């Protein structure tokens, strides 16, 4: 959808360059500026939206607490050794 703003902005810029009326040129330039800003905002919103995580895949606090308890139990069950674990 935001690409439509870019096409409309370029169209209004072309109209502003070809017109002989000063009032129409000012209106088209202002419209072009507004449409370019709308395109940039839409493009940025899409880029940020693609990088965001799905809320359904987030861990709830009770599951996180359970995982921490499991990790602590594993850590306590493993006897400490002087050598680092093998990779």
N, C-alpha and C positions, 0 to 999 in steps of 0.2 A: 504494500500500500504506500509506503513512503517513497517508492520510486515514481509514483504518480506525481507527487509534489515536485520532484526534480524535473520531470518533463513539463509540468505546467509552469514552473519557474523559468525554464529555458524558453518556453514559448512566449511568456510575457516579456522576457528580455529581448527576444527577436522583434516583437511588436513595438517595444519601446525604441529600438534602434531604427526602425523603418518608418515610424510615424512622423508627421510634420507638425502635429499638435503638441504644444508644450504641456497642456493639462493631461492629455492621454499618456504622454511619456512619463510624467511624474507618477501618475496612478499605476502604470505598468511597472515602473522601477520599484515602487513601494510594494506592489504585489509580488514581484519577483524576489525581493528581499525577504518578505514574509514567508514565501513558499520555500526558499532556500533554508531558512531557519527551521521550518517545519520538517523539511527533508532531513536535516542534520539531527534534529531531536528524535525523529522516527528511526533513523539509522542507528543512533546511539542506544535507543531503547531496545531495538532488536538485538544488538550486540550484547548488551547487558543481560537481556532475557535468555539468550542462548547459553550464557555462562553460568546462570544461576542453577542451584540444585533443586531437584524435585522434593517438595516437602513430604511426600509420602515415603521417601527413602531415608528421612532423618530418624535418628534414634531418639526414642523418648527417654526421659530421665530414669524410669524404673529399669529399662533395658540396659542403659549405660551403667547404672549401679550394679546390676547383675554381672555384666561383663568385667567391671572392675574387681568385684569379689572373686570371680573366677581367675582373673590374672593374679590377684594377690594369693589365692590358694595355690596356684601352680608355682609361684615364686617361693612360697613357704615350703612346699613339698619337695622342691629340688634342693639337694644338699649343696652348700657352697663348696666350690673347689678352687684350688689355687691356679688352675689353668683356665684360660678363656675358652669358651665353647668353639668347637670346630665349625668352619663355614662349610 
